[in-house]
């Protein structure tokens, strides 16, 4: 069997799952369209602004569209936010105060945010006397018994990471996040429920703000930017909490009243409008590659009989050479820098060398076809993105050809 035949068989096996993804995309497209119409978005909202940005209608309207689509009271959406980790940091420092405690109920957080929580002498939360307690997962799921016991410490915030990071677990569904929210509320927790929503936007018909989360945070060069946003991040949720985050992003005296962008907001509005479709393309591409890799004997996560809860797929390899070869092939089938020979490097925020394929139009954009991996056992690549299913399919073909030689 050649690569083309393998892909054809995989597509037939995935017909029902593809149909379900299309239905979710249609629902979310309807939801985003309604947000644009209800906020009466007009051409003037795309115009650039300079200086302080007082009265910047584009900035204000963009936040309102996000809030409405995500079922939130308010949203901060800004090109001044540089990454998902930056967005999380702004929100954490916005809400938390010295001597507060954070209860992290989804296991150890992702590599780059660990330094934000526990760094020493780098301006971390720990440097400001803000502590945290991690409740390990139990077989990849929340340990509700341990969470109940940990709540006795009276934390100021409960922190949930939706995506797997570099852990071999499934991303959490919105229903599972809702169960976590209901559980901690049912035990008297009255503080902020905070969700790192990176890689999860528009994968389902609801967002965590619609099932009990007080704040959700993400990056615009992931799902909600739709491949068009050149940078930026968002923080959405309760109005009071978002206001606290605005005060941290700018200054307590001005908060969300300032913020200009000299290049105009059209890519941000248009990217958000396209995001439901782009996310669906990415999900289909990940399932196709996962199904084909499974047929070749490569274990990958989530299992193919499970509906993905985010756009990432973890694929386990037997050797470092297989792992790096997979990542290199993704780079070779990229539209940008396809000729580059990749090398693992000491990437800031990680505790080991990382190899990353990102031949993307927006540097490092993981809603575009990309893959990365820490160079450590078990050798696992994390594949995500794909602006079009067709590009994912072409990438899958080349990956299979390389592995089937």
N, C-alpha and C positions, 0 to 999 in steps of 0.2 A: 504494500500500500504506500502511495506517495503522499506528499504533504497536502496536495489539493484534495485527494480523496478523503484523507483524514479530516480536513476541515469541513467538507461537505457532510460527512457523517455526523460531526459534532453539531453543525447547524441544525440538522434534522432533529437531533436529540434535544436541542435547546429551544425548539419552536415555542413551547408553552411558556417557558421562562421569558423569552424575548417578547411574547405577547403581553405578559404581565408588566414588563418594564415599559413598554409602549403606553400601556394604560396609565401607569404612574406619571409618565412624562406628559401625557395629555392633561391629567388632573392638575399637575403643577404649572403647566403652561397657562391653563385657564386661570389659576390662582395669581400668577404674576401679571397676566394681562389685566385682570381685575384691579390689581394694585396700581398699575400705571393709569388706568382709566379713572379710578376713584380719586387719585391724587392729581388728576388733570395735568399730566406731564406734557410740557410744550417745548418747542425748540429753544426757548429762552433758558431752560434749565440746563442746556448743554454748554452754555457760554462760559468762557474762562473768567477767572477773577484774580485779583492781585492784592498785595498788601495784607491788611488785617482780615479781609473777607467778611466784614460786617454786612449783613443783608444778602449774603450769597445764596440766592434762591436755589441754585443747583445742588449745593451741599445739603441744604435743609430738605429739599424734595427727595433726594436720594435716600436719606435716612428714613423718611416717611414711607417710601416704597418698600424698603427692606422690612421695616417694622410691620407693615400691613401684610406682606406676603408671609412673614414668619410668625404671625399671630402674637406680636409683641406690642407693648405700649410705646416703645421708643427704640431707636437704633442710632448708633454712631457709625458712620461709614466714612473712611478717610484714606486718601492717598498718602497721608503722612505716616500711616502704619506700614511697617516695612516687611512684615512676615507674620505667619501664624503665631510664632513664639512672641513676637513683639506685641501683637494684639492681646494675647493671654497675659503678658506682663503688665500692660497698661491696665487691664481690667482687674487683675489681682491687686496691684498697688492702689488702684482707685477705690476698691471696696475695703481692703484690710487695713488695720491699724496696729501699732506696736502692742505686743502681748496677746494678739489674737492667735487662734489656732485653726488650722485647716485640716479637715478629715478627708483624706483621699481614699475613696471606697472602691476604686477599680484597679488596684495594684500599683506598682511603681509606674510613674508617668514617663512619657517619652523623653529620650535623651536630652534634648536641648532645653526642656523646661525644668529638668532636675537642678541645673545650675541656678535657675531663678528661685527655686525653693530653698536650696541647701548650700549654695556657694558660700565661700568664706572670703571676705574682703573684696568682693566684686559688686557690692550694692544689692545683694540678694535680699529676699524676704527675711532670711535668717539673720542677716546683718542688722535688720531693723527690729529684731526681737519677735518676729512672726514665725511660729513653729508649725510643724505639720506632723500628722500621724498617717501612715499608710496601712490600709487593711488589704492584705494579700487576697487575690482571687482564689476561689475554690473550684478546681477543674475548669478554669476559664470563665467562671461566673461569679457574681457578687456573693460573698459569704455573709448572709444576712444576720446570722447569729453573732459573728464577730463585729459587724457594723453596729448592732444594737448595744453591745458592750462598750464599743468605742464612743458612742454618743454620750456616754456618761461624763466625758471630759468637757462637755458643753462647748463644742467648736463654734466658731463664728461662721465658717463656710464648710459646705460639703462639696467636694470636687469630683467630677465624673469625666473621664476621658473616653470619648465614644470610639475612636479608632484604636487599632491595635498597636500603633507605633512599631517597634521592632520586636514585639512579643508574638509568640505563636498562639494567638487566641482569635476568636471571631470578634469583629466590631460589634458594639451593642446596638440593638434595634431601638427605635423610638419607644416601642412598647416596653422593652426592658428598662429603658431610662425612666419611663413613667412609673414603672413598678418601684424603682429605687427612690424616686421622688416621693411617692405615696408612703413608702416604708419609713423614711426618715421623718416625714411630717407626722405620721401616725405615732411616732415615739417622741413627739413634742419639740422637734427641731424647728426653730423659728427664724434661723438665719438665711444666708444666701445659698441656694443650690446653683452651682456653677458648672456648665458643661463646655468642655473643649469639643466643638462641633466640627473640627477640621475633617475633610473628606466625606462628610455625611450629608451635606445640604442637597436637597431635592432627590435623594435616593429613595425616600418614601414620601407619602402624601402629607405627613406631619413633621414638624420640627420639635425639638425638645421643649421649646417655650410653650408649646400647645399641650404639654402633658405634665407641667409642674415645675420646669426649670425657671429660675429667676434671671439667669444670664446665659446666653450662648455666644460663643466667640469663634471666629474663623478668619481665613485668609482669602483674599480676592484673586490670588493666582492659583487657587484651587477651585472647587466647584462653582461658587456663586459669581465668579468673574467671567464665566462662560468662554474663557480663552481670549477675551478682548481686554480686560482690565490689565494695565501694565504693572500695577503694584497695588498695595493697599490691604486693608483689613476691616472687619466689622465687629461690633459688640451690640447685641440686641437683647431686650428683655424689659424688666420693670423700669418705669421712668426714673425713679429715685436712684436706682443702681446705675443706670446709664449716665445720669447726670454726674454721679461721682466719678465715673470713668472719663467723662469729658473734662472734668476738672484736672484730672491727672494727665491727660493727653496734652492739654494746653496749659492753663493756670487756674487756680481756684477762683481768682477774681473775675475771669471771663468765661470759663467753661466752654459750652457749645456755641457761644455767640461769635467766635472767630474761626478762621480757617479758610484759606484761599487755595486755588489751584489754577495756575496760569495756563494749563494746557486744555482745559475744558473737560466736561464730565460725560460726553457722549459714549466713550468706551465703557464706562461704568454702568450707565443705564442700559446700553445695548447688550453688554455682556450678561447682565443679570436677566434680561429678557430671554436671551438664548440659553441660559444655563440649564433649564429643565431638559432641553433636547440634547445638549452636549453631555450632560451627566448620563443620560440614557445611552448615548453612543459609547461612552466609556465603560459603562456596566456591561453592555453586550460584548465589547471587545475583551474585557477581562474574563468573562465567562467562556468565550470561544477559546482563548489561550489556555485557560484552566482545564477545559474539557480535553483539549488536544494533549496537553502535558500529562494529564491523568492517563490517557490511552497509552502514552509512552512509558508509564510507570513512575512518574514524578508526583509525589504527594504535594497537594496544594490546598490552601485555606482561603475562604471557607469551603467546606465540602460542596460538591456540585449539586447536591440535593437540597442545599440551603439557599434561601434568597439572600444575596449580599446586603449588608447593612452600611457599607461605604464603598468607595470606588477602588480600594486597594485589593490586591491579591498576592498572597505570600506563596512562593514556590520553593520547595526544598530540593537542594542538589546534593550529590554525593561527594563532590570534590570542589576545592576552591577554583580549579580550572574550569569546571562546568559552570560554576556560578559566574565568574568573570566573563566567560564566553557568552553567556546569555545577556548580561548587561551590555557587552560590547555590540552584540547584534542589534539590540534596541537602538543604540546610538547610530549604527550603520544604516538603519532604515528611517532615520529622522530627516526632516526637511532642512534642518540647519546643522552645520558642523557634522555631517554624516561621515566625513573623512577622518575625524579625530580618533586617535588611539587613546583609550581611557586608561588611567592609572588610579589605584586607590591612594587616598591621601588623608592626612590628619585634619578632617573637617571640623571647624569650630563647633563646640557643644557636644561632641561625641567622644566616647571613651576608647575607641579603636578606629583603625583606618576604615574609610567608607569609599565605595566606588559608586559612581552615579552617572547614569545616562540621561541627559536632558538636552537633546538637540531641538530646543524649543524656540518659538518666536519671542516669548517673554522669558527671560533668563530664569531657569529653575522652576518654571510653572508646572506643577504636578497635575493640573487638569489636562495638559497636553501629554502626549505619549511619553512616558518616562519610566525609569526603573532605578532602584538603588539597593545597596546591600552593605551591611557591616561585614568586614572580613573577620569572621569568627564562626565557630561551630555552634549550632548546626548551620550549614551553609544555605542561607535563605535569601532569595531575592524578593523584593517588594515592588510589584508592578502596578502601575496606575495610569489613569488618564487615557487620552485619545479623543481628539476633537471630532473625528469621524470614525464610524465603524469600519469604513473601507480602509483607512490607514491602519487600524488595529489588525485587520485581516491580512494586509500585506506584511505587516510586522510578524504576525503569527506564521505566515508561510515561510519567511526567511529563518525564523527561529527553528521551525520544524526541520527545514532542509539541513541546517547546520547540525542539529542533534541526530538526524537520521543518516548522516553520511557513514 
